[in-house]
Amino acid sequence: MYHLIPCSTIEHVGLKKGVDLWFDEEGMFKNPILNSIATKFYRQAYPHIPAEDLGIVGNAILTDNTKAGDFIK
């Protein structure tokens, strides 16, 4: 994962139905650009997160061990 993202500190967030989000924990300091795709998954899984929370910034990887299409509606 460290080589794929590339980073030195990875954060893991378990999402719904077997989908996992892996991202650079220090992404805000390196690449302060909102990752809209990763943020969409994050907010979908955790709708209680305040809107002021910026979301996922920088590089991220989504892994899925479910059937394709079960998670995204």
N, CA, C and O atoms as a Maestro MAE file, in Angstrom:
{
 s_m_m2io_version
 :::
 2.0.0
}

f_m_ct {
 s_m_title
 :::
 protein
 m_atom[292] {
  # First column is atom index #
  i_m_mmod_type
  r_m_x_coord
  r_m_y_coord
  r_m_z_coord
  i_m_residue_number
  s_m_chain_name
  s_m_pdb_residue_name
  s_m_pdb_atom_name
  i_m_atomic_number
  :::
  1 25 0.817 -1.192 0.000 1 A "MET " " N  " 7
  2 3 0.000 0.000 0.000 1 A "MET " " CA " 6
  3 2 0.863 1.258 0.000 1 A "MET " " C  " 6
  4 15 0.553 2.235 -0.682 1 A "MET " " O  " 8
  5 25 1.934 1.225 0.762 2 A "TYR " " N  " 7
  6 3 2.784 2.411 0.860 2 A "TYR " " CA " 6
  7 2 3.337 2.815 -0.504 2 A "TYR " " C  " 6
  8 15 3.486 4.000 -0.799 2 A "TYR " " O  " 8
  9 25 3.637 1.823 -1.324 3 A "HIS " " N  " 7
  10 3 4.179 2.108 -2.648 3 A "HIS " " CA " 6
  11 2 3.086 2.509 -3.630 3 A "HIS " " C  " 6
  12 15 3.344 3.278 -4.556 3 A "HIS " " O  " 8
  13 25 1.890 2.011 -3.447 4 A "LEU " " N  " 7
  14 3 0.790 2.327 -4.353 4 A "LEU " " CA " 6
  15 2 0.256 3.739 -4.141 4 A "LEU " " C  " 6
  16 15 -0.138 4.410 -5.095 4 A "LEU " " O  " 8
  17 25 0.243 4.189 -2.883 5 A "ILE " " N  " 7
  18 3 -0.368 5.500 -2.608 5 A "ILE " " CA " 6
  19 2 0.552 6.678 -2.936 5 A "ILE " " C  " 6
  20 15 -0.071 7.703 -3.212 5 A "ILE " " O  " 8
  21 25 1.693 6.764 -2.966 6 A "PRO " " N  " 7
  22 3 2.904 6.594 -2.160 6 A "PRO " " CA " 6
  23 2 2.889 7.503 -0.929 6 A "PRO " " C  " 6
  24 15 2.596 8.695 -1.017 6 A "PRO " " O  " 8
  25 25 3.207 6.916 0.199 7 A "CYS " " N  " 7
  26 3 3.202 7.667 1.446 7 A "CYS " " CA " 6
  27 2 3.965 6.893 2.509 7 A "CYS " " C  " 6
  28 15 4.458 5.791 2.267 7 A "CYS " " O  " 8
  29 25 4.051 7.494 3.694 8 A "SER " " N  " 7
  30 3 4.736 6.815 4.788 8 A "SER " " CA " 6
  31 2 3.783 6.472 5.933 8 A "SER " " C  " 6
  32 15 4.144 5.706 6.827 8 A "SER " " O  " 8
  33 25 2.568 7.030 5.915 9 A "THR " " N  " 7
  34 3 1.585 6.744 6.954 9 A "THR " " CA " 6
  35 2 0.223 6.509 6.312 9 A "THR " " C  " 6
  36 15 -0.337 7.413 5.693 9 A "THR " " O  " 8
  37 25 -0.307 5.308 6.457 10 A "ILE " " N  " 7
  38 3 -1.588 4.953 5.853 10 A "ILE " " CA " 6
  39 2 -2.678 4.923 6.916 10 A "ILE " " C  " 6
  40 15 -2.488 4.397 8.013 10 A "ILE " " O  " 8
  41 25 -3.816 5.497 6.568 11 A "GLU " " N  " 7
  42 3 -5.011 5.443 7.412 11 A "GLU " " CA " 6
  43 2 -5.986 4.465 6.758 11 A "GLU " " C  " 6
  44 15 -6.146 4.464 5.537 11 A "GLU " " O  " 8
  45 25 -6.625 3.646 7.562 12 A "HIS " " N  " 7
  46 3 -7.600 2.674 7.065 12 A "HIS " " CA " 6
  47 2 -8.959 2.984 7.676 12 A "HIS " " C  " 6
  48 15 -9.079 3.185 8.884 12 A "HIS " " O  " 8
  49 25 -9.988 3.020 6.821 13 A "VAL " " N  " 7
  50 3 -11.357 3.209 7.288 13 A "VAL " " CA " 6
  51 2 -12.207 2.106 6.673 13 A "VAL " " C  " 6
  52 15 -12.259 1.959 5.452 13 A "VAL " " O  " 8
  53 25 -12.861 1.345 7.513 14 A "GLY " " N  " 7
  54 3 -13.781 0.326 7.020 14 A "GLY " " CA " 6
  55 2 -15.091 0.981 6.626 14 A "GLY " " C  " 6
  56 15 -15.704 1.687 7.428 14 A "GLY " " O  " 8
  57 25 -15.517 0.754 5.413 15 A "LEU " " N  " 7
  58 3 -16.777 1.293 4.930 15 A "LEU " " CA " 6
  59 2 -17.825 0.201 4.969 15 A "LEU " " C  " 6
  60 15 -17.610 -0.820 5.621 15 A "LEU " " O  " 8
  61 25 -18.925 0.373 4.312 16 A "LYS " " N  " 7
  62 3 -20.003 -0.620 4.328 16 A "LYS " " CA " 6
  63 2 -19.704 -1.811 3.427 16 A "LYS " " C  " 6
  64 15 -18.937 -1.711 2.469 16 A "LYS " " O  " 8
  65 25 -20.318 -2.925 3.751 17 A "LYS " " N  " 7
  66 3 -20.370 -4.113 2.900 17 A "LYS " " CA " 6
  67 2 -19.022 -4.579 2.354 17 A "LYS " " C  " 6
  68 15 -18.926 -4.947 1.183 17 A "LYS " " O  " 8
  69 25 -18.001 -4.569 3.173 18 A "GLY " " N  " 7
  70 3 -16.721 -5.113 2.747 18 A "GLY " " CA " 6
  71 2 -15.845 -4.178 1.946 18 A "GLY " " C  " 6
  72 15 -14.829 -4.605 1.397 18 A "GLY " " O  " 8
  73 25 -16.213 -2.913 1.866 19 A "VAL " " N  " 7
  74 3 -15.391 -1.942 1.143 19 A "VAL " " CA " 6
  75 2 -14.496 -1.241 2.156 19 A "VAL " " C  " 6
  76 15 -14.958 -0.801 3.209 19 A "VAL " " O  " 8
  77 25 -13.217 -1.144 1.828 20 A "ASP " " N  " 7
  78 3 -12.249 -0.485 2.699 20 A "ASP " " CA " 6
  79 2 -11.603 0.674 1.969 20 A "ASP " " C  " 6
  80 15 -11.355 0.609 0.765 20 A "ASP " " O  " 8
  81 25 -11.336 1.732 2.711 21 A "LEU " " N  " 7
  82 3 -10.684 2.921 2.179 21 A "LEU " " CA " 6
  83 2 -9.328 3.059 2.845 21 A "LEU " " C  " 6
  84 15 -9.221 3.042 4.071 21 A "LEU " " O  " 8
  85 25 -8.301 3.195 2.033 22 A "TRP " " N  " 7
  86 3 -6.921 3.353 2.503 22 A "TRP " " CA " 6
  87 2 -6.425 4.674 1.932 22 A "TRP " " C  " 6
  88 15 -6.537 4.903 0.727 22 A "TRP " " O  " 8
  89 25 -5.880 5.545 2.772 23 A "PHE " " N  " 7
  90 3 -5.423 6.833 2.266 23 A "PHE " " CA " 6
  91 2 -4.229 7.348 3.054 23 A "PHE " " C  " 6
  92 15 -3.939 6.888 4.159 23 A "PHE " " O  " 8
  93 25 -3.556 8.303 2.463 24 A "ASP " " N  " 7
  94 3 -2.374 8.915 3.072 24 A "ASP " " CA " 6
  95 2 -2.831 9.781 4.231 24 A "ASP " " C  " 6
  96 15 -3.508 10.790 4.029 24 A "ASP " " O  " 8
  97 25 -2.466 9.395 5.434 25 A "GLU " " N  " 7
  98 3 -2.882 10.139 6.618 25 A "GLU " " CA " 6
  99 2 -2.347 11.574 6.608 25 A "GLU " " C  " 6
  100 15 -2.938 12.468 7.213 25 A "GLU " " O  " 8
  101 25 -1.243 11.781 5.928 26 A "GLU " " N  " 7
  102 3 -0.646 13.119 5.858 26 A "GLU " " CA " 6
  103 2 -0.936 13.800 4.528 26 A "GLU " " C  " 6
  104 15 -0.243 14.745 4.150 26 A "GLU " " O  " 8
  105 25 -1.949 13.330 3.819 27 A "GLY " " N  " 7
  106 3 -2.284 13.861 2.502 27 A "GLY " " CA " 6
  107 2 -2.561 15.355 2.486 27 A "GLY " " C  " 6
  108 15 -2.230 16.042 1.520 27 A "GLY " " O  " 8
  109 25 -3.169 15.859 3.555 28 A "MET " " N  " 7
  110 3 -3.490 17.280 3.607 28 A "MET " " CA " 6
  111 2 -2.232 18.140 3.569 28 A "MET " " C  " 6
  112 15 -2.259 19.261 3.061 28 A "MET " " O  " 8
  113 25 -1.149 17.628 4.093 29 A "PHE " " N  " 7
  114 3 0.090 18.386 4.118 29 A "PHE " " CA " 6
  115 2 0.857 18.283 2.808 29 A "PHE " " C  " 6
  116 15 1.630 19.177 2.465 29 A "PHE " " O  " 8
  117 25 0.642 17.188 2.073 30 A "LYS " " N  " 7
  118 3 1.382 16.945 0.838 30 A "LYS " " CA " 6
  119 2 0.624 17.375 -0.406 30 A "LYS " " C  " 6
  120 15 1.191 17.999 -1.302 30 A "LYS " " O  " 8
  121 25 -0.648 17.042 -0.458 31 A "ASN " " N  " 7
  122 3 -1.453 17.235 -1.661 31 A "ASN " " CA " 6
  123 2 -2.837 17.717 -1.238 31 A "ASN " " C  " 6
  124 15 -3.782 16.929 -1.209 31 A "ASN " " O  " 8
  125 25 -2.967 19.001 -0.911 32 A "PRO " " N  " 7
  126 3 -4.228 19.480 -0.323 32 A "PRO " " CA " 6
  127 2 -5.377 19.628 -1.322 32 A "PRO " " C  " 6
  128 15 -6.071 20.645 -1.341 32 A "PRO " " O  " 8
  129 25 -5.565 18.607 -2.143 33 A "ILE " " N  " 7
  130 3 -6.658 18.605 -3.108 33 A "ILE " " CA " 6
  131 2 -7.656 17.540 -2.675 33 A "ILE " " C  " 6
  132 15 -7.289 16.392 -2.427 33 A "ILE " " O  " 8
  133 25 -8.919 17.936 -2.589 34 A "LEU " " N  " 7
  134 3 -9.964 17.017 -2.164 34 A "LEU " " CA " 6
  135 2 -10.075 15.854 -3.148 34 A "LEU " " C  " 6
  136 15 -10.143 16.059 -4.360 34 A "LEU " " O  " 8
  137 25 -10.092 14.646 -2.619 35 A "ASN " " N  " 7
  138 3 -10.309 13.452 -3.426 35 A "ASN " " CA " 6
  139 2 -11.819 13.198 -3.397 35 A "ASN " " C  " 6
  140 15 -12.329 12.570 -2.470 35 A "ASN " " O  " 8
  141 25 -12.522 13.685 -4.404 36 A "SER " " N  " 7
  142 3 -13.981 13.651 -4.395 36 A "SER " " CA " 6
  143 2 -14.544 12.233 -4.429 36 A "SER " " C  " 6
  144 15 -15.592 11.979 -3.836 36 A "SER " " O  " 8
  145 25 -13.883 11.320 -5.097 37 A "ILE " " N  " 7
  146 3 -14.375 9.938 -5.153 37 A "ILE " " CA " 6
  147 2 -14.246 9.270 -3.785 37 A "ILE " " C  " 6
  148 15 -15.205 8.674 -3.294 37 A "ILE " " O  " 8
  149 25 -13.080 9.365 -3.174 38 A "ALA " " N  " 7
  150 3 -12.880 8.769 -1.849 38 A "ALA " " CA " 6
  151 2 -13.791 9.432 -0.816 38 A "ALA " " C  " 6
  152 15 -14.324 8.758 0.065 38 A "ALA " " O  " 8
  153 25 -13.970 10.748 -0.920 39 A "THR " " N  " 7
  154 3 -14.836 11.469 0.013 39 A "THR " " CA " 6
  155 2 -16.284 11.024 -0.135 39 A "THR " " C  " 6
  156 15 -17.003 10.930 0.860 39 A "THR " " O  " 8
  157 25 -16.720 10.750 -1.356 40 A "LYS " " N  " 7
  158 3 -18.090 10.282 -1.587 40 A "LYS " " CA " 6
  159 2 -18.332 8.966 -0.846 40 A "LYS " " C  " 6
  160 15 -19.347 8.812 -0.167 40 A "LYS " " O  " 8
  161 25 -17.409 8.030 -0.976 41 A "PHE " " N  " 7
  162 3 -17.539 6.750 -0.280 41 A "PHE " " CA " 6
  163 2 -17.515 6.947 1.233 41 A "PHE " " C  " 6
  164 15 -18.294 6.327 1.957 41 A "PHE " " O  " 8
  165 25 -16.631 7.801 1.700 42 A "TYR " " N  " 7
  166 3 -16.482 8.081 3.134 42 A "TYR " " CA " 6
  167 2 -17.776 8.663 3.700 42 A "TYR " " C  " 6
  168 15 -18.262 8.205 4.734 42 A "TYR " " O  " 8
  169 25 -18.326 9.653 3.038 43 A "ARG " " N  " 7
  170 3 -19.556 10.300 3.515 43 A "ARG " " CA " 6
  171 2 -20.767 9.367 3.401 43 A "ARG " " C  " 6
  172 15 -21.693 9.443 4.208 43 A "ARG " " O  " 8
  173 25 -20.753 8.505 2.413 44 A "GLN " " N  " 7
  174 3 -21.843 7.539 2.250 44 A "GLN " " CA " 6
  175 2 -21.869 6.565 3.426 44 A "GLN " " C  " 6
  176 15 -22.938 6.193 3.909 44 A "GLN " " O  " 8
  177 25 -20.704 6.162 3.876 45 A "ALA " " N  " 7
  178 3 -20.601 5.210 4.979 45 A "ALA " " CA " 6
  179 2 -20.795 5.878 6.341 45 A "ALA " " C  " 6
  180 15 -21.275 5.249 7.284 45 A "ALA " " O  " 8
  181 25 -20.419 7.157 6.441 46 A "TYR " " N  " 7
  182 3 -20.498 7.879 7.707 46 A "TYR " " CA " 6
  183 2 -21.256 9.193 7.508 46 A "TYR " " C  " 6
  184 15 -20.641 10.260 7.518 46 A "TYR " " O  " 8
  185 25 -22.577 9.138 7.327 47 A "PRO " " N  " 7
  186 3 -23.351 10.351 7.052 47 A "PRO " " CA " 6
  187 2 -23.413 11.329 8.221 47 A "PRO " " C  " 6
  188 15 -23.777 12.489 8.030 47 A "PRO " " O  " 8
  189 25 -23.063 10.882 9.428 48 A "HIS " " N  " 7
  190 3 -23.092 11.760 10.599 48 A "HIS " " CA " 6
  191 2 -21.901 12.717 10.664 48 A "HIS " " C  " 6
  192 15 -21.892 13.629 11.491 48 A "HIS " " O  " 8
  193 25 -20.896 12.524 9.803 49 A "ILE " " N  " 7
  194 3 -19.722 13.391 9.792 49 A "ILE " " CA " 6
  195 2 -20.178 14.804 9.410 49 A "ILE " " C  " 6
  196 15 -20.896 14.959 8.422 49 A "ILE " " O  " 8
  197 25 -19.786 15.830 10.159 50 A "PRO " " N  " 7
  198 3 -20.217 17.193 9.845 50 A "PRO " " CA " 6
  199 2 -19.775 17.639 8.442 50 A "PRO " " C  " 6
  200 15 -18.707 17.251 7.969 50 A "PRO " " O  " 8
  201 25 -20.593 18.443 7.796 51 A "ALA " " N  " 7
  202 3 -20.300 18.928 6.443 51 A "ALA " " CA " 6
  203 2 -19.011 19.743 6.407 51 A "ALA " " C  " 6
  204 15 -18.354 19.819 5.369 51 A "ALA " " O  " 8
  205 25 -18.647 20.354 7.538 52 A "GLU " " N  " 7
  206 3 -17.407 21.151 7.591 52 A "GLU " " CA " 6
  207 2 -16.158 20.291 7.482 52 A "GLU " " C  " 6
  208 15 -15.087 20.786 7.130 52 A "GLU " " O  " 8
  209 25 -16.292 18.992 7.786 53 A "ASP " " N  " 7
  210 3 -15.162 18.076 7.667 53 A "ASP " " CA " 6
  211 2 -14.775 18.009 6.193 53 A "ASP " " C  " 6
  212 15 -15.590 17.658 5.341 53 A "ASP " " O  " 8
  213 25 -13.552 18.341 5.912 54 A "LEU " " N  " 7
  214 3 -13.094 18.453 4.536 54 A "LEU " " CA " 6
  215 2 -13.273 17.161 3.743 54 A "LEU " " C  " 6
  216 15 -13.581 17.207 2.552 54 A "LEU " " O  " 8
  217 25 -13.088 16.037 4.373 55 A "GLY " " N  " 7
  218 3 -13.181 14.767 3.676 55 A "GLY " " CA " 6
  219 2 -11.805 14.171 3.465 55 A "GLY " " C  " 6
  220 15 -10.883 14.436 4.238 55 A "GLY " " O  " 8
  221 25 -11.661 13.371 2.428 56 A "ILE " " N  " 7
  222 3 -10.401 12.695 2.137 56 A "ILE " " CA " 6
  223 2 -9.595 13.568 1.180 56 A "ILE " " C  " 6
  224 15 -10.083 13.984 0.129 56 A "ILE " " O  " 8
  225 25 -8.376 13.828 1.562 57 A "VAL " " N  " 7
  226 3 -7.493 14.685 0.773 57 A "VAL " " CA " 6
  227 2 -6.296 13.873 0.304 57 A "VAL " " C  " 6
  228 15 -5.698 13.133 1.085 57 A "VAL " " O  " 8
  229 25 -5.950 14.007 -0.953 58 A "GLY " " N  " 7
  230 3 -4.782 13.325 -1.489 58 A "GLY " " CA " 6
  231 2 -5.105 11.942 -2.035 58 A "GLY " " C  " 6
  232 15 -6.254 11.630 -2.346 58 A "GLY " " O  " 8
  233 25 -4.076 11.131 -2.143 59 A "ASN " " N  " 7
  234 3 -4.186 9.804 -2.748 59 A "ASN " " CA " 6
  235 2 -4.934 8.823 -1.852 59 A "ASN " " C  " 6
  236 15 -4.827 8.873 -0.627 59 A "ASN " " O  " 8
  237 25 -5.693 7.928 -2.484 60 A "ALA " " N  " 7
  238 3 -6.447 6.923 -1.741 60 A "ALA " " CA " 6
  239 2 -6.654 5.688 -2.610 60 A "ALA " " C  " 6
  240 15 -6.575 5.747 -3.837 60 A "ALA " " O  " 8
  241 25 -6.924 4.567 -1.940 61 A "ILE " " N  " 7
  242 3 -7.241 3.311 -2.615 61 A "ILE " " CA " 6
  243 2 -8.504 2.758 -1.979 61 A "ILE " " C  " 6
  244 15 -8.632 2.739 -0.755 61 A "ILE " " O  " 8
  245 25 -9.429 2.312 -2.802 62 A "LEU " " N  " 7
  246 3 -10.622 1.615 -2.332 62 A "LEU " " CA " 6
  247 2 -10.461 0.139 -2.663 62 A "LEU " " C  " 6
  248 15 -10.136 -0.208 -3.798 62 A "LEU " " O  " 8
  249 25 -10.681 -0.728 -1.690 63 A "THR " " N  " 7
  250 3 -10.666 -2.160 -1.943 63 A "THR " " CA " 6
  251 2 -12.066 -2.690 -1.654 63 A "THR " " C  " 6
  252 15 -12.776 -2.169 -0.795 63 A "THR " " O  " 8
  253 25 -12.446 -3.726 -2.379 64 A "ASP " " N  " 7
  254 3 -13.809 -4.235 -2.305 64 A "ASP " " CA " 6
  255 2 -13.791 -5.755 -2.381 64 A "ASP " " C  " 6
  256 15 -13.240 -6.330 -3.319 64 A "ASP " " O  " 8
  257 25 -14.393 -6.399 -1.395 65 A "ASN " " N  " 7
  258 3 -14.501 -7.853 -1.456 65 A "ASN " " CA " 6
  259 2 -15.966 -8.271 -1.604 65 A "ASN " " C  " 6
  260 15 -16.342 -9.387 -1.245 65 A "ASN " " O  " 8
  261 25 -16.784 -7.368 -2.135 66 A "THR " " N  " 7
  262 3 -18.200 -7.662 -2.392 66 A "THR " " CA " 6
  263 2 -18.404 -7.844 -3.884 66 A "THR " " C  " 6
  264 15 -17.471 -7.682 -4.670 66 A "THR " " O  " 8
  265 25 -19.620 -8.180 -4.269 67 A "LYS " " N  " 7
  266 3 -19.938 -8.236 -5.701 67 A "LYS " " CA " 6
  267 2 -19.981 -6.815 -6.235 67 A "LYS " " C  " 6
  268 15 -20.499 -5.922 -5.565 67 A "LYS " " O  " 8
  269 25 -19.458 -6.595 -7.402 68 A "ALA " " N  " 7
  270 3 -19.420 -5.270 -8.010 68 A "ALA " " CA " 6
  271 2 -20.820 -4.665 -8.041 68 A "ALA " " C  " 6
  272 15 -21.788 -5.327 -8.414 68 A "ALA " " O  " 8
  273 25 -20.909 -3.419 -7.650 69 A "GLY " " N  " 7
  274 3 -22.160 -2.683 -7.740 69 A "GLY " " CA " 6
  275 2 -23.041 -2.776 -6.503 69 A "GLY " " C  " 6
  276 15 -24.025 -2.042 -6.406 69 A "GLY " " O  " 8
  277 25 -22.724 -3.652 -5.553 70 A "ASP " " N  " 7
  278 3 -23.561 -3.767 -4.362 70 A "ASP " " CA " 6
  279 2 -23.463 -2.544 -3.461 70 A "ASP " " C  " 6
  280 15 -24.413 -2.212 -2.751 70 A "ASP " " O  " 8
  281 25 -22.316 -1.874 -3.489 71 A "PHE " " N  " 7
  282 3 -22.083 -0.772 -2.562 71 A "PHE " " CA " 6
  283 2 -22.618 0.557 -3.083 71 A "PHE " " C  " 6
  284 15 -23.217 1.320 -2.326 71 A "PHE " " O  " 8
  285 25 -22.414 0.836 -4.343 72 A "ILE " " N  " 7
  286 3 -22.790 2.134 -4.892 72 A "ILE " " CA " 6
  287 2 -24.239 2.082 -5.358 72 A "ILE " " C  " 6
  288 15 -24.629 1.190 -6.111 72 A "ILE " " O  " 8
  289 25 -24.999 3.009 -4.921 73 A "LYS " " N  " 7
  290 3 -26.406 3.092 -5.329 73 A "LYS " " CA " 6
  291 2 -26.640 4.408 -6.017 73 A "LYS " " C  " 6
  292 15 -27.759 4.690 -6.445 73 A "LYS " " O  " 8
  :::
 }
 m_bond[291] {
  # First column is bond index #
  i_m_from
  i_m_to
  i_m_order
  :::
  1 1 2 1
  2 2 3 1
  3 3 4 2
  4 3 5 1
  5 5 6 1
  6 6 7 1
  7 7 8 2
  8 7 9 1
  9 9 10 1
  10 10 11 1
  11 11 12 2
  12 11 13 1
  13 13 14 1
  14 14 15 1
  15 15 16 2
  16 15 17 1
  17 17 18 1
  18 18 19 1
  19 19 20 2
  20 19 21 1
  21 21 22 1
  22 22 23 1
  23 23 24 2
  24 23 25 1
  25 25 26 1
  26 26 27 1
  27 27 28 2
  28 27 29 1
  29 29 30 1
  30 30 31 1
  31 31 32 2
  32 31 33 1
  33 33 34 1
  34 34 35 1
  35 35 36 2
  36 35 37 1
  37 37 38 1
  38 38 39 1
  39 39 40 2
  40 39 41 1
  41 41 42 1
  42 42 43 1
  43 43 44 2
  44 43 45 1
  45 45 46 1
  46 46 47 1
  47 47 48 2
  48 47 49 1
  49 49 50 1
  50 50 51 1
  51 51 52 2
  52 51 53 1
  53 53 54 1
  54 54 55 1
  55 55 56 2
  56 55 57 1
  57 57 58 1
  58 58 59 1
  59 59 60 2
  60 59 61 1
  61 61 62 1
  62 62 63 1
  63 63 64 2
  64 63 65 1
  65 65 66 1
  66 66 67 1
  67 67 68 2
  68 67 69 1
  69 69 70 1
  70 70 71 1
  71 71 72 2
  72 71 73 1
  73 73 74 1
  74 74 75 1
  75 75 76 2
  76 75 77 1
  77 77 78 1
  78 78 79 1
  79 79 80 2
  80 79 81 1
  81 81 82 1
  82 82 83 1
  83 83 84 2
  84 83 85 1
  85 85 86 1
  86 86 87 1
  87 87 88 2
  88 87 89 1
  89 89 90 1
  90 90 91 1
  91 91 92 2
  92 91 93 1
  93 93 94 1
  94 94 95 1
  95 95 96 2
  96 95 97 1
  97 97 98 1
  98 98 99 1
  99 99 100 2
  100 99 101 1
  101 101 102 1
  102 102 103 1
  103 103 104 2
  104 103 105 1
  105 105 106 1
  106 106 107 1
  107 107 108 2
  108 107 109 1
  109 109 110 1
  110 110 111 1
  111 111 112 2
  112 111 113 1
  113 113 114 1
  114 114 115 1
  115 115 116 2
  116 115 117 1
  117 117 118 1
  118 118 119 1
  119 119 120 2
  120 119 121 1
  121 121 122 1
  122 122 123 1
  123 123 124 2
  124 123 125 1
  125 125 126 1
  126 126 127 1
  127 127 128 2
  128 127 129 1
  129 129 130 1
  130 130 131 1
  131 131 132 2
  132 131 133 1
  133 133 134 1
  134 134 135 1
  135 135 136 2
  136 135 137 1
  137 137 138 1
  138 138 139 1
  139 139 140 2
  140 139 141 1
  141 141 142 1
  142 142 143 1
  143 143 144 2
  144 143 145 1
  145 145 146 1
  146 146 147 1
  147 147 148 2
  148 147 149 1
  149 149 150 1
  150 150 151 1
  151 151 152 2
  152 151 153 1
  153 153 154 1
  154 154 155 1
  155 155 156 2
  156 155 157 1
  157 157 158 1
  158 158 159 1
  159 159 160 2
  160 159 161 1
  161 161 162 1
  162 162 163 1
  163 163 164 2
  164 163 165 1
  165 165 166 1
  166 166 167 1
  167 167 168 2
  168 167 169 1
  169 169 170 1
  170 170 171 1
  171 171 172 2
  172 171 173 1
  173 173 174 1
  174 174 175 1
  175 175 176 2
  176 175 177 1
  177 177 178 1
  178 178 179 1
  179 179 180 2
  180 179 181 1
  181 181 182 1
  182 182 183 1
  183 183 184 2
  184 183 185 1
  185 185 186 1
  186 186 187 1
  187 187 188 2
  188 187 189 1
  189 189 190 1
  190 190 191 1
  191 191 192 2
  192 191 193 1
  193 193 194 1
  194 194 195 1
  195 195 196 2
  196 195 197 1
  197 197 198 1
  198 198 199 1
  199 199 200 2
  200 199 201 1
  201 201 202 1
  202 202 203 1
  203 203 204 2
  204 203 205 1
  205 205 206 1
  206 206 207 1
  207 207 208 2
  208 207 209 1
  209 209 210 1
  210 210 211 1
  211 211 212 2
  212 211 213 1
  213 213 214 1
  214 214 215 1
  215 215 216 2
  216 215 217 1
  217 217 218 1
  218 218 219 1
  219 219 220 2
  220 219 221 1
  221 221 222 1
  222 222 223 1
  223 223 224 2
  224 223 225 1
  225 225 226 1
  226 226 227 1
  227 227 228 2
  228 227 229 1
  229 229 230 1
  230 230 231 1
  231 231 232 2
  232 231 233 1
  233 233 234 1
  234 234 235 1
  235 235 236 2
  236 235 237 1
  237 237 238 1
  238 238 239 1
  239 239 240 2
  240 239 241 1
  241 241 242 1
  242 242 243 1
  243 243 244 2
  244 243 245 1
  245 245 246 1
  246 246 247 1
  247 247 248 2
  248 247 249 1
  249 249 250 1
  250 250 251 1
  251 251 252 2
  252 251 253 1
  253 253 254 1
  254 254 255 1
  255 255 256 2
  256 255 257 1
  257 257 258 1
  258 258 259 1
  259 259 260 2
  260 259 261 1
  261 261 262 1
  262 262 263 1
  263 263 264 2
  264 263 265 1
  265 265 266 1
  266 266 267 1
  267 267 268 2
  268 267 269 1
  269 269 270 1
  270 270 271 1
  271 271 272 2
  272 271 273 1
  273 273 274 1
  274 274 275 1
  275 275 276 2
  276 275 277 1
  277 277 278 1
  278 278 279 1
  279 279 280 2
  280 279 281 1
  281 281 282 1
  282 282 283 1
  283 283 284 2
  284 283 285 1
  285 285 286 1
  286 286 287 1
  287 287 288 2
  288 287 289 1
  289 289 290 1
  290 290 291 1
  291 291 292 2
  :::
 }
}
